Amino acid sequence: MSDRYQLVQTPARLELHDTHDPKVGAVYVDFVDGKAQHRRKFGGGKGQDIAKAIGLHKFKHPHVIDATAGLGRESFVLATLGCTVTLLERSPIIHALLADGLIRALRSDDGEAVEIASRMTLHQTDALVWLKTITADSLPDVVYLDPMFPERQKSALVQKEMRFFHEVVGADEDGDALLELAIQQAKRRVVVKRPRHAPALQGVKPAFVIAGKAVRYDVYLGKAAPQERAE
């Protein structure tokens, strides 16, 4: 990472700042207030597309590995819905932001946020390495992938965060290999989040698709789930 982007510990939280363009504001993780709070109160529960893709109408309290955790938003949603979530993030910078957000959630006065955050476990690691080394008795029910995709976004916030990610983390060049490995290691499903009109990851046709207005979820059956059928 260039010295353009710096981690800053403020009295409230850890933030990532763009020192060349301070007007764009900071990037940080907040699982208690703001959008996270709104999503858990009004997000639609198990009727959300991500819940359908994960299979929450079939599986109770699945263990999900979020192999591309980023700022942890989807992980928090899944934990809100009762999943046990293992977050994998290889960037030490993004991992530090996530760790700070989790600690603040666990220490907050919001009992619901504390309960949700307690279902989330964070590791700084490369998902390709992690998935290769997990033992048979700890295989996840679902592996969730949200690889970065270079698409123009309308939201200024999304533009800012994606620019930070591309600069700090770099390109996602191993998404294809990660998909193949995830399918081998998932007991039930692999779910890949994609922009609605983007090609399938690695050109591999999913078993089925849950599509929304802006994004879709491509669902692949894990190797240990031959009994599942397309929705």
Salt bridges, closest charged atoms under 4 A:
GLU15 OE2 - ARG13 NE 2.84
GLU15 OE1 - HIS17 NE2 2.73
ASP18 OD1 - ARG4 NE 2.76
ASP18 OD2 - ARG163 NH2 2.96
ASP21 OD1 - LYS23 NZ 3.84
GLU74 OE2 - LYS193 NZ 2.61
ASP100 OD2 - ARG104 NE 2.90
ASP110 OD2 - ARG40 NH2 2.65
GLU112 OE1 - ARG40 NH1 2.63
GLU115 OE2 - ARG119 NH1 3.41
ASP126 OD2 - ARG90 NH1 3.63
ASP141 OD1 - LYS187 NZ 3.93
ASP141 OD1 - ARG188 NE 3.65
GLU161 OE2 - ARG73 NH2 2.71
ASP172 OD1 - ARG90 NH2 3.25
ASP174 OD2 - ARG90 NH1 2.79
ASP218 OD1 - ARG216 NE 2.69
GLU228 OE1 - LYS58 NZ 3.38
GLU228 OE1 - ARG189 NH2 2.92
GLU231 OE1 - HIS57 NE2 2.78
GLU231 OE2 - LYS58 NZ 3.53
GLU231 OE2 - ARG189 NH2 3.12
